[in-house]
Amino acid sequence: MHPYNEGIQQAREGSEIFERLGETARQAGCLVFLACVLSGVRRLGAAGQAAYCAVVLLLERRKFLLVCQGCRVLGGIFSSKGNAGGAIHSCVLALAAAFSLSWDTKLFSIHLSLASLFFGEGRLDDAHAHIESAKPYAISNRYLLAKATLIQAGFWYGQHMFEEAKSEALRVLEVFEELGAADDVETTEWFLGKTEEMGNLVASHGSGSDGKLLETMLFVVCTDFVLRRDHRD
C-alpha cells in the first residue's frame, strides 16, 4: 500500500500546484493519474470524482487527446462499480474526442468496448453495430480486424447462433494461422471446440447455455486487446 499512498499524495500535490499556476492540462493529467491510482486500491468513488473533474477541465479547454484518455479511465471506473450506463456514457464522450482527432486506433478500441458494454446490457443490435463500426478503422490491419471479428463471434455464440459463430471463427483462425499468432490460434481453436460442443448439445436437447464461456471469451479477447492497447497508445 505504501507506493499507492505515496502516488496518491504526489498526484494531489501536483494537481494543486498546477491549479495555482493555471496550467489546466497538467492539472488534469495529475487528476487522471490520481484516478488510476485510487482505482487500483478500489477507492472507486474518489477515483471517479478525480477522473470526472479532469474531464470537465479538459473539455473546457478543448484538450481532446486528454479528454479521450480521461474518459477511458472514467469508463473503466464505472465498469468496476457495475455502472454500465456511466461506462457507456464515458465511452461515447471518448469516442467523440477520438473522432475529432481522427485517432483510428483509439476509435477502434472504443467501439469494441462499447460493443461489449451494450452486449452485456442485452442491446444486441447496438453491440453488433459497434463491432461493424470498429472494423473500418482496422481495414489495413488484418490482425486487428480478426480480433474484432472474434469478439463478434462471441456475441453470436451468446445468442445461440452457433453456425454464425463457427463461420466467423473459422475465418479468424485462418488469418491468425497465416500471421503466426500462436496464442490467438489457440484461443480461437478453443472457442471453435466449445461452439461445436454447445451447438451439438442444443441440437440434441433443444436448450443449453454456457454463460461462463461467453464471459471468459470476452475477457480473453476484448480485455486482453483493448485494455492493453489503451495502455500502449
Backbone bond lengths (Angstrom), bond angles and torsions (degrees), N, CA, C in turn:
res aa  C-N    CA-C-N  psi(-1)  N-CA   C-N-CA  omega(-1)  CA-C   N-CA-C  phi
1 M - - - 1.459 - - 1.529 111.79 -
2 H 1.346 117.82 -25.96 1.466 119.40 -174.86 1.531 112.64 -58.17
3 P 1.346 120.35 -48.10 1.466 119.17 178.67 1.532 112.34 -60.15
4 Y 1.340 116.65 -37.24 1.457 119.29 178.45 1.525 110.80 -64.09
5 N 1.323 116.60 -46.69 1.459 120.26 -179.68 1.524 111.61 -61.23
6 E 1.322 115.71 -39.59 1.466 119.85 178.53 1.520 110.24 -65.66
7 G 1.326 115.79 -41.63 1.464 120.03 178.91 1.519 111.91 -63.58
8 I 1.327 116.30 -40.85 1.463 120.82 178.28 1.527 110.47 -61.73
9 Q 1.319 116.12 -45.75 1.462 120.58 -179.25 1.526 111.20 -63.51
10 Q 1.330 117.08 -44.87 1.458 120.67 -179.02 1.521 111.47 -64.95
11 A 1.336 116.85 -39.86 1.462 120.13 179.71 1.521 110.59 -64.72
12 R 1.319 116.67 -40.91 1.473 120.02 178.77 1.526 110.92 -65.71
13 E 1.329 116.70 -43.72 1.464 119.74 179.32 1.524 110.88 -63.63
14 G 1.336 116.17 -41.39 1.462 120.26 178.59 1.516 111.51 -62.03
15 S 1.329 115.96 -42.75 1.461 120.31 179.04 1.523 111.49 -60.92
16 E 1.331 116.79 -42.62 1.466 121.00 -179.53 1.529 111.21 -66.85
17 I 1.327 116.87 -40.48 1.470 120.64 179.68 1.527 110.45 -63.61
18 F 1.342 116.62 -48.31 1.461 119.51 -178.07 1.528 111.76 -67.68
19 E 1.339 116.39 -29.80 1.470 119.05 175.69 1.525 110.27 -64.00
20 R 1.337 116.36 -43.92 1.462 119.82 179.13 1.523 111.57 -64.71
21 L 1.330 116.69 -33.08 1.459 121.06 -179.64 1.533 112.52 -81.95
22 G 1.326 115.94 -8.49 1.462 119.96 -179.17 1.516 113.84 75.13
23 E 1.340 117.59 19.70 1.464 121.62 179.24 1.533 108.31 -95.58
24 T 1.335 114.06 85.61 1.461 120.70 -170.79 1.520 113.07 -63.59
25 A 1.329 117.33 -43.58 1.466 120.12 -176.63 1.524 110.90 -61.77
26 R 1.338 116.75 -42.03 1.462 119.89 179.79 1.526 111.24 -71.68
27 Q 1.329 116.02 -35.07 1.471 119.58 174.66 1.520 109.93 -60.21
28 A 1.331 115.96 -46.09 1.460 120.34 179.79 1.525 111.33 -65.18
29 G 1.341 116.66 -36.35 1.459 119.69 176.84 1.516 111.86 -60.84
30 C 1.330 116.47 -40.92 1.464 120.55 176.01 1.519 110.99 -63.19
31 L 1.334 116.32 -38.83 1.462 119.87 -179.78 1.528 111.18 -67.39
32 V 1.325 117.03 -37.67 1.467 120.15 176.88 1.522 110.00 -64.20
33 F 1.327 116.45 -44.18 1.464 120.16 177.02 1.523 110.37 -61.65
34 L 1.333 116.34 -43.15 1.469 120.81 178.13 1.522 110.45 -58.39
35 A 1.337 116.54 -43.31 1.464 120.66 179.34 1.525 111.02 -60.84
36 C 1.324 116.55 -41.02 1.476 120.36 179.95 1.524 111.05 -63.78
37 V 1.334 116.41 -43.78 1.472 120.12 -178.62 1.529 110.33 -67.49
38 L 1.325 116.64 -44.45 1.465 120.00 178.88 1.527 111.08 -62.04
39 S 1.324 115.83 -39.00 1.464 119.47 177.69 1.520 111.09 -63.64
40 G 1.342 115.97 -35.09 1.458 120.44 -179.85 1.510 113.53 -64.26
41 V 1.344 116.52 -26.19 1.466 120.08 178.26 1.532 110.44 -105.64
42 R 1.336 115.27 17.78 1.470 123.34 173.57 1.530 112.93 64.15
43 R 1.311 117.65 26.67 1.468 120.90 172.11 1.523 106.85 -92.70
44 L 1.319 114.63 71.67 1.456 120.86 -166.19 1.525 112.96 -71.79
45 G 1.325 117.18 -33.55 1.455 119.44 178.45 1.522 111.62 -62.15
46 A 1.338 115.78 -50.49 1.460 120.82 179.04 1.526 111.05 -65.83
47 A 1.333 116.58 -36.09 1.465 120.54 178.58 1.524 110.68 -63.90
48 G 1.315 115.96 -44.63 1.458 120.17 179.44 1.516 112.00 -63.15
49 Q 1.325 116.99 -40.09 1.464 120.97 179.15 1.527 110.65 -63.53
50 A 1.335 117.25 -43.25 1.470 121.08 179.65 1.523 110.96 -63.85
51 A 1.339 116.42 -45.22 1.460 120.08 -179.70 1.524 111.13 -64.49
52 Y 1.325 116.52 -40.07 1.464 120.79 179.65 1.527 110.49 -63.53
53 C 1.330 117.32 -45.02 1.463 120.86 178.55 1.525 111.04 -60.13
54 A 1.335 116.54 -40.14 1.458 120.86 178.99 1.523 110.91 -62.61
55 V 1.327 116.39 -45.37 1.466 120.40 -178.36 1.527 110.86 -63.60
56 V 1.333 117.38 -41.93 1.466 121.01 178.78 1.527 110.58 -60.66
57 L 1.327 117.02 -46.40 1.463 121.14 179.06 1.529 111.51 -60.32
58 L 1.320 115.83 -42.19 1.455 120.35 -176.19 1.521 111.87 -72.89
59 L 1.332 116.80 -36.27 1.459 119.69 176.87 1.526 110.77 -63.49
60 E 1.325 116.41 -40.30 1.460 120.43 179.10 1.521 111.51 -61.51
61 R 1.333 116.76 -31.90 1.470 121.05 -178.27 1.533 111.65 -98.57
62 R 1.320 116.84 1.45 1.479 122.28 178.89 1.536 111.53 58.13
63 K 1.316 115.75 38.47 1.464 121.61 176.20 1.539 107.88 -90.35
64 F 1.333 116.35 78.19 1.457 120.23 -167.17 1.522 113.91 -70.33
65 L 1.308 117.49 -28.95 1.466 119.45 176.73 1.522 110.12 -60.60
66 L 1.331 115.97 -48.06 1.460 120.17 179.72 1.520 111.96 -74.22
67 V 1.333 117.15 -30.31 1.466 120.45 174.49 1.519 110.04 -58.06
68 C 1.324 115.52 -45.36 1.464 120.44 -179.72 1.521 110.49 -60.17
69 Q 1.318 116.99 -46.97 1.467 120.44 -178.99 1.529 111.21 -65.62
70 G 1.336 116.35 -41.44 1.459 119.78 179.49 1.518 112.05 -64.33
71 C 1.321 116.29 -40.48 1.467 120.09 179.42 1.522 111.48 -66.54
72 R 1.330 116.68 -34.29 1.460 119.66 177.84 1.530 110.22 -65.74
73 V 1.327 116.11 -41.14 1.467 119.76 176.48 1.526 110.01 -63.20
74 L 1.330 116.29 -45.80 1.461 120.79 -179.32 1.530 110.64 -62.16
75 G 1.327 116.75 -40.37 1.464 119.98 177.82 1.512 112.63 -62.09
76 G 1.347 116.07 -39.48 1.458 119.63 177.55 1.520 112.10 -64.81
77 I 1.325 116.54 -36.18 1.468 120.49 177.83 1.523 110.44 -66.38
78 F 1.328 116.11 -45.15 1.469 119.76 177.63 1.534 110.85 -59.14
79 S 1.327 116.56 -42.24 1.468 120.04 179.30 1.514 111.08 -61.88
80 S 1.338 116.34 -41.82 1.460 120.73 179.21 1.518 111.92 -62.34
81 K 1.331 115.91 -30.12 1.462 121.10 179.21 1.522 112.62 -87.11
82 G 1.340 116.43 -0.52 1.458 120.23 -179.43 1.513 113.18 77.11
83 N 1.323 117.55 17.26 1.462 122.69 -180.00 1.522 108.71 -97.50
84 A 1.336 116.49 85.75 1.459 120.68 -176.94 1.521 111.42 -65.52
85 G 1.335 116.82 -37.35 1.456 120.04 179.83 1.514 111.91 -61.59
86 G 1.330 116.84 -44.68 1.457 120.86 177.57 1.518 111.80 -64.50
87 A 1.336 116.64 -39.28 1.461 120.69 178.93 1.523 110.78 -64.42
88 I 1.334 116.41 -42.10 1.466 120.30 179.11 1.521 110.59 -63.75
89 H 1.325 116.44 -45.96 1.464 120.25 179.81 1.529 111.38 -59.93
90 S 1.321 116.80 -41.80 1.466 120.92 179.19 1.523 110.78 -64.67
91 C 1.321 116.41 -41.12 1.465 120.10 178.86 1.526 111.73 -65.79
92 V 1.320 116.70 -36.04 1.469 120.07 178.34 1.530 110.25 -65.20
93 L 1.337 116.70 -41.18 1.464 120.47 175.94 1.535 110.62 -62.76
94 A 1.327 115.68 -43.50 1.467 119.94 178.24 1.523 110.44 -62.29
95 L 1.315 116.24 -38.30 1.464 121.05 179.60 1.525 110.60 -62.79
96 A 1.324 116.12 -43.97 1.468 119.78 179.37 1.526 110.83 -63.25
97 A 1.337 116.50 -41.21 1.465 120.07 179.66 1.521 110.72 -65.54
98 A 1.329 117.43 -43.48 1.464 121.21 179.84 1.527 110.92 -65.25
99 F 1.333 116.04 -36.13 1.471 120.40 179.58 1.528 110.42 -64.72
100 S 1.318 116.21 -39.40 1.467 119.59 -179.91 1.522 111.45 -64.80
101 L 1.331 116.81 -22.49 1.463 122.26 -179.12 1.531 112.81 -99.69
102 S 1.352 116.22 -2.76 1.474 121.13 -174.91 1.530 110.94 53.56
103 W 1.334 115.67 44.42 1.471 123.27 -174.90 1.527 108.26 -93.05
104 D 1.323 116.49 88.27 1.462 121.37 -169.28 1.519 113.86 -61.87
105 T 1.336 117.85 -45.06 1.469 119.13 -177.25 1.527 111.07 -63.96
106 K 1.332 116.06 -37.97 1.459 118.94 179.54 1.526 110.73 -72.57
107 L 1.319 118.00 -39.19 1.460 121.10 176.50 1.528 110.29 -58.93
108 F 1.320 115.56 -42.13 1.463 120.88 179.05 1.536 110.48 -59.82
109 S 1.334 116.91 -50.61 1.466 119.98 -175.66 1.524 111.77 -68.61
110 I 1.342 117.50 -34.54 1.474 119.61 -179.98 1.521 110.41 -68.92
111 H 1.322 117.01 -40.79 1.463 119.54 176.57 1.535 110.99 -60.05
112 L 1.319 117.18 -39.57 1.467 119.88 177.92 1.523 110.97 -65.45
113 S 1.320 116.54 -40.48 1.470 119.89 177.53 1.521 110.78 -62.08
114 L 1.326 116.61 -44.46 1.464 120.54 179.12 1.526 110.93 -63.98
115 A 1.319 116.22 -38.38 1.464 119.36 177.88 1.525 111.14 -58.90
116 S 1.321 116.72 -46.09 1.463 120.51 -179.53 1.528 111.47 -66.77
117 L 1.339 116.83 -39.64 1.465 120.31 178.63 1.526 111.26 -63.74
118 F 1.324 116.25 -45.00 1.461 119.59 -179.96 1.526 111.44 -66.71
119 F 1.325 116.17 -36.89 1.466 118.57 177.67 1.519 110.40 -63.13
120 G 1.324 116.21 -41.52 1.453 120.62 178.65 1.511 113.09 -62.98
121 E 1.337 116.77 -25.02 1.457 122.11 178.23 1.525 112.23 -92.03
122 G 1.333 116.88 3.07 1.462 120.90 179.90 1.514 113.75 78.34
123 R 1.303 118.00 11.74 1.471 122.04 178.97 1.531 107.68 -92.82
124 L 1.316 114.72 77.94 1.458 121.31 -168.39 1.525 112.37 -68.36
125 D 1.327 117.52 -40.19 1.459 119.73 179.54 1.524 110.75 -62.23
126 D 1.332 116.02 -42.06 1.468 119.90 178.05 1.524 111.10 -64.72
127 A 1.334 116.45 -38.88 1.463 120.06 179.62 1.524 111.03 -61.35
128 H 1.326 116.23 -49.41 1.468 119.40 179.75 1.525 111.54 -66.08
129 A 1.332 116.75 -34.45 1.464 120.19 179.71 1.527 110.70 -63.49
130 H 1.329 117.31 -38.95 1.470 119.71 -179.89 1.521 111.60 -73.22
131 I 1.319 117.52 -31.65 1.472 119.04 172.92 1.516 109.84 -61.71
132 E 1.323 116.16 -46.79 1.466 119.95 179.96 1.527 110.93 -64.67
133 S 1.334 116.71 -35.19 1.471 119.83 178.41 1.527 111.47 -68.96
134 A 1.331 116.65 -28.92 1.465 120.08 -179.89 1.525 111.79 -72.07
135 K 1.313 116.79 -36.49 1.460 120.94 -170.22 1.527 114.49 -57.77
136 P 1.347 120.39 -41.83 1.469 118.19 -179.71 1.519 114.37 -59.78
137 Y 1.326 116.97 -25.96 1.463 119.56 179.91 1.527 112.11 -78.00
138 A 1.320 116.63 -5.88 1.468 120.77 177.96 1.524 110.92 -122.64
139 I 1.325 116.10 18.25 1.461 119.98 -173.05 1.527 112.40 -60.70
140 S 1.340 116.62 -27.52 1.463 120.28 -179.72 1.527 112.27 -95.47
141 N 1.318 116.54 5.02 1.462 120.32 -177.93 1.528 108.67 -128.31
142 R 1.312 116.45 101.30 1.463 120.83 -174.43 1.524 112.19 -63.49
143 Y 1.322 115.99 -32.62 1.469 119.19 -178.87 1.532 110.69 -66.53
144 L 1.322 117.13 -48.55 1.462 120.66 -179.64 1.527 110.59 -64.57
145 L 1.314 116.58 -39.26 1.454 120.32 179.38 1.525 110.51 -63.03
146 A 1.326 116.29 -39.15 1.463 120.36 177.73 1.519 111.12 -65.91
147 K 1.322 117.67 -37.43 1.464 121.16 177.11 1.527 110.82 -60.49
148 A 1.324 115.79 -45.45 1.467 119.78 179.47 1.519 110.83 -62.82
149 T 1.317 116.27 -41.11 1.457 120.60 -179.13 1.521 111.16 -66.51
150 L 1.322 117.22 -35.14 1.458 120.68 179.04 1.527 110.75 -67.71
151 I 1.329 116.82 -38.36 1.467 119.36 174.95 1.525 110.03 -62.17
152 Q 1.331 116.27 -41.89 1.467 119.40 178.93 1.527 110.84 -63.70
153 A 1.319 116.77 -36.45 1.463 119.62 175.47 1.522 110.58 -60.48
154 G 1.344 116.55 -37.63 1.461 120.30 175.73 1.513 111.83 -62.08
155 F 1.338 116.61 -36.82 1.461 120.17 177.49 1.532 110.70 -65.56
156 W 1.341 116.22 -43.59 1.474 119.62 178.04 1.524 109.83 -60.05
157 Y 1.324 115.77 -40.85 1.468 119.42 177.94 1.524 110.31 -60.33
158 G 1.319 116.45 -45.40 1.459 120.53 -179.21 1.511 113.28 -61.92
159 Q 1.330 116.62 -22.80 1.460 121.63 177.09 1.530 111.99 -94.46
160 H 1.322 116.59 7.92 1.464 123.83 -178.24 1.526 112.13 62.28
161 M 1.323 116.40 28.75 1.468 121.25 175.53 1.522 106.66 -100.41
162 F 1.331 114.23 75.09 1.458 120.81 -168.03 1.523 113.48 -70.75
163 E 1.319 117.83 -33.64 1.464 119.68 178.79 1.524 110.47 -65.90
164 E 1.352 115.95 -42.34 1.461 119.37 177.82 1.532 110.37 -63.97
165 A 1.335 116.29 -41.88 1.463 120.46 178.98 1.529 110.88 -61.76
166 K 1.325 115.58 -43.94 1.462 120.16 -179.52 1.517 111.44 -64.28
167 S 1.336 116.45 -43.34 1.464 120.85 -179.02 1.525 111.27 -60.51
168 E 1.339 116.51 -45.74 1.462 120.44 179.87 1.526 110.78 -64.80
169 A 1.327 116.08 -44.09 1.463 120.38 -177.51 1.522 111.94 -64.97
170 L 1.308 118.03 -34.91 1.464 120.96 178.11 1.530 111.18 -65.18
171 R 1.330 115.33 -39.67 1.470 118.69 177.19 1.525 110.64 -65.14
172 V 1.308 115.81 -40.00 1.461 121.00 179.15 1.525 110.69 -65.23
173 L 1.326 116.17 -42.82 1.462 120.69 -179.05 1.522 110.97 -58.30
174 E 1.316 116.30 -41.55 1.467 120.73 179.74 1.532 110.68 -61.02
175 V 1.328 116.25 -41.19 1.466 120.36 179.53 1.525 110.74 -65.98
176 F 1.322 116.74 -47.87 1.467 120.13 -179.18 1.526 111.26 -61.28
177 E 1.338 116.98 -38.42 1.468 120.25 178.60 1.519 110.50 -64.78
178 E 1.321 117.06 -42.29 1.464 120.64 179.65 1.525 111.23 -64.58
179 L 1.335 116.09 -35.34 1.466 120.86 -178.21 1.523 112.95 -84.49
180 G 1.339 116.49 -7.59 1.456 119.63 -179.76 1.514 113.76 71.24
181 A 1.334 116.43 27.72 1.466 121.17 179.86 1.528 109.07 -86.89
182 A 1.327 116.16 84.56 1.467 121.52 -169.85 1.528 112.99 -61.25
183 D 1.331 117.44 -44.32 1.467 120.01 -179.05 1.525 111.37 -63.14
184 D 1.326 116.01 -40.16 1.461 120.20 179.99 1.528 111.38 -70.14
185 V 1.324 116.43 -34.45 1.463 120.11 175.05 1.522 109.78 -61.27
186 E 1.326 116.32 -44.82 1.464 120.58 179.95 1.532 111.37 -62.32
187 T 1.340 117.03 -44.16 1.462 121.10 178.85 1.524 110.89 -61.21
188 T 1.329 116.16 -44.17 1.466 120.55 -177.13 1.525 111.13 -68.31
189 E 1.318 117.10 -39.98 1.471 120.12 177.64 1.522 110.65 -63.62
190 W 1.313 116.53 -40.17 1.474 120.23 176.41 1.526 110.19 -61.00
191 F 1.320 115.82 -45.94 1.463 120.37 179.75 1.529 110.99 -62.02
192 L 1.322 117.07 -41.96 1.466 120.29 178.77 1.523 111.18 -62.32
193 G 1.329 116.00 -40.35 1.457 119.23 178.35 1.515 112.34 -62.67
194 K 1.334 117.26 -43.33 1.453 120.89 178.64 1.525 111.58 -67.96
195 T 1.322 116.37 -35.61 1.465 120.32 178.59 1.529 110.48 -64.74
196 E 1.315 115.59 -43.58 1.469 120.40 178.42 1.527 110.38 -63.49
197 E 1.318 115.44 -43.05 1.469 121.06 -179.74 1.521 111.41 -61.81
198 M 1.323 116.85 -48.39 1.459 120.90 -178.53 1.515 111.69 -69.72
199 G 1.333 117.07 -35.96 1.459 120.24 176.92 1.517 111.22 -60.81
200 N 1.328 116.55 -43.11 1.461 120.75 178.37 1.525 111.40 -66.74
201 L 1.341 116.19 -38.51 1.450 120.45 -179.93 1.527 111.19 -64.01
202 V 1.326 116.42 -45.38 1.466 120.44 179.54 1.527 110.54 -65.54
203 A 1.339 116.54 -38.68 1.463 119.99 -179.80 1.523 111.10 -64.04
204 S 1.330 117.22 -34.35 1.461 119.61 -176.25 1.522 113.56 -89.83
205 H 1.346 117.30 -26.35 1.459 119.91 -176.14 1.522 113.39 -117.26
206 G 1.310 117.19 -10.01 1.459 120.34 176.59 1.500 114.76 79.94
207 S 1.312 119.45 1.37 1.463 122.13 177.65 1.511 108.71 -157.58
208 G 1.286 114.69 171.83 1.463 119.10 178.45 1.500 110.55 150.11
209 S 1.281 115.61 145.11 1.462 120.24 179.11 1.515 108.52 -154.34
210 D 1.279 115.07 144.30 1.458 120.25 176.58 1.526 107.79 -133.94
211 G 1.323 115.09 75.59 1.448 119.97 -178.85 1.508 112.68 -60.04
212 K 1.336 116.76 -32.36 1.460 120.33 -179.58 1.517 110.72 -64.11
213 L 1.328 116.74 -37.01 1.458 119.73 178.98 1.514 110.35 -62.39
214 L 1.332 116.48 -47.86 1.457 119.65 -178.23 1.522 110.24 -62.03
215 E 1.323 116.71 -43.11 1.466 120.78 178.91 1.516 110.38 -59.57
216 T 1.331 116.62 -45.35 1.460 121.00 -179.70 1.518 110.97 -67.42
217 M 1.334 115.55 -40.12 1.462 121.25 -179.48 1.528 110.55 -59.81
218 L 1.317 116.16 -48.86 1.451 120.33 -178.12 1.525 110.77 -66.13
219 F 1.338 116.61 -35.73 1.463 119.43 178.75 1.528 110.57 -65.75
220 V 1.339 115.51 -48.49 1.464 120.08 -176.99 1.518 111.41 -62.65
221 V 1.333 115.93 -46.91 1.461 119.57 -173.34 1.519 112.12 -83.17
222 C 1.321 116.65 -52.67 1.469 120.29 -173.07 1.518 112.18 -75.82
223 T 1.328 117.48 -50.84 1.456 120.16 -177.28 1.525 110.69 -65.11
224 D 1.325 116.93 -45.26 1.462 120.94 -179.01 1.513 110.86 -56.98
225 F 1.343 116.15 -43.67 1.460 118.49 -177.77 1.521 112.64 -82.29
226 V 1.324 116.13 -56.10 1.456 120.04 -170.90 1.515 112.20 -63.02
227 L 1.332 118.13 -51.30 1.454 120.04 -174.69 1.517 111.77 -69.31
228 R 1.320 117.24 -42.29 1.454 118.52 179.65 1.522 110.76 -65.41
229 R 1.334 116.81 -38.40 1.452 118.89 179.57 1.523 110.99 -66.35
230 D 1.328 116.67 -37.02 1.454 119.72 177.66 1.522 111.62 -59.11
231 H 1.335 116.15 -37.56 1.463 119.34 179.51 1.534 110.83 -69.30
232 R 1.346 115.88 -28.30 1.463 118.68 -179.22 1.515 111.96 -81.42
233 D 1.343 117.86 -30.47 1.467 121.19 -174.74 1.526 112.12 -65.79
